[in-house]
Amino acid sequence: MRGRTRGGGNELALDLRYASREKAIFGQHEVGSGLLPGGGGSERLPRAIGRDRSLEAILTSDDYNADTTERWGWVTRALPDSELDASVGTVVARLASFDRTSPASAKARINRASLPPDADLAAAYGEFTHCLALPGFLTRTAATVVPH
């Protein structure tokens, strides 16, 4: 990952995550915008980095660099940008050399043990969509719209 991975983008990138030390930034910005994470951030992030760090990241809506997120377990590995492509390429080539059945089954078992149930994600998405009509979000959104 290079550049900003925040909010929904952060929630989509939940598997193996390799980050450029010089260029990657991670965060959950929704609360600062008057929203709640809607794509599983408040359900998945605590499982990855713990409750306290999730509270900090989600409530402050702050950004975090690759070294911090690696220490916290938010990313798999932080690498110098010059080594990122080759390192990821090596991992991909190794995984591609395996029969597909075993890695897929292993991933399914890991997911079952570590990811929230689908019902929790559906409930969180419902809470997110409810936030879209709240006065705090509408006020903040109106303040950021630039007239033509």
SVG drawing of the C-alpha trace seen along z (x, -y; Angstrom):
<svg xmlns="http://www.w3.org/2000/svg" viewBox="-32 -29 46 57">
<polyline fill="none" stroke="black" stroke-width="0.4" points="0.0,0.0 1.1,-3.4 -0.7,-6.6 -3.8,-7.0 -5.8,-4.0 -8.6,-5.5 -12.2,-4.7 -13.8,-2.3 -10.5,-1.8 -9.0,-0.7 -11.9,1.6 -11.6,3.3 -7.9,4.0 -8.1,6.5 -6.0,9.5 -2.2,9.5 -1.2,5.8 2.2,4.6 2.9,1.0 5.4,-1.5 7.3,-3.1 7.7,-6.3 4.2,-6.7 1.5,-4.7 -1.0,-6.4 -3.8,-4.5 -6.8,-5.8 -10.5,-5.7 -11.7,-9.2 -15.5,-8.7 -16.1,-10.0 -14.4,-13.3 -16.9,-13.6 -19.9,-12.9 -20.2,-9.3 -19.4,-5.7 -17.2,-3.3 -19.6,-1.5 -17.6,1.2 -16.5,3.2 -13.9,0.9 -15.3,0.9 -15.8,4.7 -12.6,5.8 -10.0,3.3 -10.3,4.2 -9.7,7.8 -6.4,6.8 -5.0,4.1 -6.9,4.4 -9.6,2.3 -7.5,-0.6 -5.8,-1.3 -9.0,-0.9 -10.6,-3.4 -7.8,-5.9 -7.8,-5.4 -11.6,-5.5 -12.4,-8.2 -9.6,-10.6 -10.0,-10.1 -6.2,-10.5 -3.8,-9.2 -1.0,-6.6 2.2,-5.8 3.3,-2.4 5.8,-1.9 3.1,-2.5 0.5,-0.4 3.1,2.5 3.8,2.3 0.1,2.3 -0.6,5.3 -2.7,3.1 -0.5,4.1 1.4,7.3 4.7,5.7 6.1,2.2 8.9,2.1 11.1,-0.6 9.2,-1.8 12.0,-0.6 11.6,3.0 7.8,3.1 7.0,4.4 9.7,7.1 8.7,8.3 5.0,8.5 5.9,10.2 7.8,12.9 4.9,13.6 2.4,13.7 4.7,16.1 5.0,18.4 1.3,18.5 0.6,19.0 2.9,22.0 0.7,23.9 -2.3,26.0 -5.3,23.6 -7.3,25.9 -5.1,25.8 -4.5,22.0 -8.2,21.3 -9.3,23.8 -6.7,22.4 -7.9,18.8 -11.5,19.9 -10.6,21.3 -8.6,18.2 -11.5,16.0 -14.0,18.1 -11.8,17.7 -10.9,14.0 -13.6,12.1 -16.9,10.8 -20.1,12.7 -21.9,11.3 -24.8,10.2 -22.5,7.9 -21.3,6.3 -24.9,5.9 -25.8,4.2 -22.8,1.9 -23.7,0.9 -27.3,0.1 -25.9,-2.1 -23.6,-3.8 -26.5,-4.5 -28.5,-6.0 -25.6,-8.4 -26.0,-9.9 -29.2,-11.7 -27.9,-12.9 -27.5,-16.7 -23.8,-16.5 -22.9,-14.8 -25.2,-17.1 -23.7,-20.2 -20.1,-19.0 -21.0,-18.0 -22.6,-21.3 -19.6,-23.1 -17.3,-21.2 -19.3,-21.8 -17.7,-24.4 -20.2,-26.5 -19.7,-26.6"/>
</svg>
